[in-house]
Amino acid sequence: MRKIVMLVCICIAVLLGGCTLVQQPDKKIETSQIPVESGKEMNVHFINVGQGDSILVQSPSGRNLLVDGGTKDAGKDVVAYLRTKGIEKLDYVVATHPDADHIGGLISVLNSISIKNFVDSGKVHTSQTYEKMLQLILDKNIPFIVPSIGDTIPLDDDLDITVLHVGDESNDNNEASIVLKISYGEVSFLLMGDADINVEKRLLKEANVKATVLKAGHHGSDTSSSEDFIQQVNPKITILSYGKDNSYGHPHAEVKSRLEHISSQMYGTAEVGNIVVSTDGVDYNVITSGSVEPTEIADSVSGISISSKDLRGELVGITNSGDTAVSLKDWKLVSVVGNQTFKFPNISLQPGKTIYVSSGPEAKEGSGYLKWTTGQMWRNDGDAATLLNNEGEIVSEFE
C-alpha cells in the first residue's frame, strides 16, 4: 500500500511540475561538442560527504545543478558548502537513485536552499528518507521530473547535459541510477551514480561514453568500472567518492589497477577532501582541499618548467611536459630581482598543460590563470624567475 501511495505522489508531482527536459530522438546517444566563448569557466565540485556522493556543477553562465546530497548526516555540510559558494538557489537537483547515501542529505538541501526543478530516477523506494524527500518536494511545489534516456537538462546554452541512463523499472536501486554526461567544449564529465556493470554494458552499446573526467560508479566498487568500460571511457581524471576506512573496502584494488593501467589520474574524496575541476572548455585544472595521494605525484618533476615570461604583461607560464599530473601545492615562483614570492595553492598541473601566474593591474584569474596580485611583481628592464618545489629545491630557472 505504501508503495502505491508513493507512486501516486510521484504522478501528482509530475503533473504539477511538468517535464522541462528536452527529449532526444531514439538513436545511439551522442553528446554534442558546443563551441565555447573564451574565458567562461565551469566548475564541477565533488563534495566530500564521506561514504556517499554529492556533486555541484556551476555553469559558465552562473547557474547551479546539484547531483545527490550524500547521507542525512552530511546534509548540513552540503548546505554549508553551497553557501560558501554564495549559492542560495539551485536551478536543478538530480537524485540519481533512492539509496540513503545519495538522497539523505537532500532533505537538508530542500529545507535550506531554493530549488527550481527536481530530477528523480523515478525508482520507488519504501524508506522514510525517500518518502520525506517526496513530501518536501510536493509541499514546496517544486517541478518534479522523471527523465527518459536521451533527455537533456537545459542548465546552460554552453553545456550539453544528457541523460545516458535511467531505470525506474529496475528491481535494483543501483541499476536505476541516472547517468549524466556533461560536455563543455572539448572537456566532458561522466557521472555514473551507482550504476553497475550491467548498465555499463548497455552504455557501451548505445552511448558515447568517452569522457575527460569520470566519477566512478558505486564509490569505486568492483561491481562497476569494468575493464572494457574503463578502456572506452579512457578518462584523464577519475574521481572516487567514498568514506575513509569504510566497511565496504571502497575503492577496490581491481578498479584502481584498471585506472592505473590507462594512466588515469585518481583523486579520492576520503584522501584529499573536496575536489574541484575547473575548465574553460579547452583546458582544465584540478584543485583539492587536501594533499594529493603520493601515488598520484610523479617520482620525478623534471617535466615541470618555466616555459614563458612576459615582464611587461606580468605573465609567467609553467608547463608540465611530462606524462603524469604533478601537485604544485606549496611550490613557489620567485621574482629574483624584486625578491617577491608567489606561493601556489593546492592545484595539480596536468600532463601537456600550461598554467599562467598573472600579476599587475590587469591580472587574470580563472581557468588556466592564477592571480598573484594587482601590484607590479616583475622589473621590466630585466628580472629572472625561479621555480621551487615544496621542498625548496630549484626546479626551473628562466633568465
Beta strands, then each sheet from edge to edge (+ up, - down):
strand 1: 42-46
strand 2: 55-58
strand 3: 64-67
strand 4: 89-90
strand 5: 92-95
strand 6: 114-115
strand 7: 118-120
strand 8: 144-145
strand 9: 160-165
strand 10: 179-184
strand 11: 187-191
strand 12: 213-215
strand 13: 237-240
strand 14: 265-268
strand 15: 275-279
strand 16: 284-288
strand 17: 304-310
strand 18: 315-320
strand 19: 326-327
strand 20: 332-335
strand 21: 340-343
strand 22: 347-349
strand 23: 354-359
strand 24: 369-373
strand 25: 385-388
strand 26: 394-398
sheet 1: 8+ 7+ 5+ 3+ 2- 1+ 15- 16+ 22- 19+
sheet 2: 4+ 6+
sheet 3: 9+ 10- 11+ 12+ 13+ 14+
sheet 4: 17+ 18- 23+ 24+
sheet 5: 21+ 20- 25+ 26-
end
